[in-house]
Amino acid sequence: MDYISTRDTTATPFAFTDILLSGLAPDGGLYLPSEYPQVDAELLESWRRLLETEGYAALAAAVVKLFVPDIEPDEIARLTANAYRTPAFSTEEIVPVTALTDAGEESTTVYLAHLSEGPTAAFKDMAMQLLGELFEYELERRGQELNILGATSGDTGSSAEYAMRGRDNINVFMLTPAGRMTEFQQAQMFGLDEPNVFNIALDGVFDDCQDVVKEVNSDPEFKAAHRIGAVNSINWARLLAQTVYYISSYLKVTEAPADGAAPQKVSFSVPTGNFGDICAGHIVKQMGVPIDKLIVATNENDVLNEFFTTGDYRPRSAAETHATSSPSMDISKASNFERFIFDVLGRDAARTADLFGTQVKQGGFTLDDEEMSAIREQFGFLSATSSHADRLAMIKKTYDDHGVIVDPHTADGLCAAAAHADGVDSPIVVLETALPVKFSETIVEAIGREPEVPQRFEGILDAPRTVVDMPNDAQAVKDFIAEHTN
């Protein structure tokens, strides 16, 4: 399997192990497989048996092998076994799926996929734990070092740092928007005192951090001289890892079809800001897994909801990006959106480059009615937005009705599922974003009590903080990286 850039009209092929360490393509585009491997009913049922008998890590190996021909299958199995294990994850199931049911109901159409059982209690662990294994494997094989530059609005940073800390030949430089994360999220990141981890609090919002990362990656000389890599979802390996939990969740809420029967379809409601999590679902649907609808859940920063309802994509400025109670979604420039639009446009690299390389800089773009119809019908996308009041009400309702406390991002996902439940004929799996302990202030406001603190996080707020304040300036970030690398 080869990989191509969304902006490369010549479709120059790259190997997985090359794009693994590079992040953005040299032309500013994002990497995708030249074609998606196809999953038929027989293969899907073999995966069902594999998940039931050998577990999540074995399923992950089977999926990853389809996309990674340049790593030996036995090595892939070893890497996924290292990534998805206890006690790094608090349950051997890795991604449990539970039904939300009312008393007296025999069944329900809404499920929760619990993606927050990893070391930092966030869904980002699902990709980062595997990414750490892949990075270390490939760097050791090449005898190279990598300096990871990333941006986080909340959970990516801690997930990346916990996945990369102490690894040979890897340094992590993580940009955060100063004052824009919860106290727990800051404590998780800034409480790490590791020689290969550098936290930088940038004077700006997440989109500013993301823009700095892109600007640094757009300097080929600096990037090459300092071996800059990426762990944000611009890195294809992140999305590859995330495809696995869509497949495992699908298998957990369906049964093997009877002979001659069509496989059951399942929909997903996904809280998203950067479009990475739901883009993985898009990829799985394109592979042929029977996904019905993909519901984009946004908060007050509703650029994506506006697009899916009107066809207008209008990224907002930093000043127009709201600080909300679901801060990991406080994003107005969705990096992975380019990958999706590339597929929508029939993989027209020239037009994709014009839309994202030119028109977005001029304010945005609009797709026509035919293209939007395809997005809704062929690609199965829907969307909804919710407010702080909506989140509070959903957290309270979920707790009152089911005894389950969800974090505010997951509440956004539940709100979006509720908004479309009457029009969707398939079960809806809501992808959990994080454990509620990371957002205790909002939980207290919603239900009047603190969420439980898992034992592994006790005392985390008391740890000393290690972080460097920095202006919103790409050159200042470059200077800092140069000072702290060989």
Secondary structure, DSSP 8 states (H G I E B T S, - for coil): --EEETT-TT---B-HHHHHTT-S-TTS--EEESS-----HHHHHHHHHHHHHH-HHHHHHHHHHHH-TTS-HHHHHHHHHHHS-TTTSSSTTSS-EEE---TT-S--SEEEE----STTSBTTHHHHHHHHHHHHHHHHHHT--EEEEEE-SSHHHHHHHHHHTT-TTEEEEEEEETT-S-HHHHHHHHT---TTEEEEEESS-HHHHHHHHHHHHT-HHHHHHTTEE--STTSHHHHHHHHHHHHHHHHHHS----TT-----EEEEEE-SSSHHHHHHHHHHHHT--EEEEEEEE-S--HHHHHHHHSEE----GGG----SSGGG--SS-TTHHHHHHHHTTS-HHHHHHIIIIIGGGT-EE--HHHHHHHHHTS-EEEEE--HHHHHHHHHHHHHHHS----HHHHHHHHHHHHHGGG--S-EEEE--B-GGGGHHHHHHHHSS-----GGGTTGGGS----EEE-S-HHHHHHHHHHT--
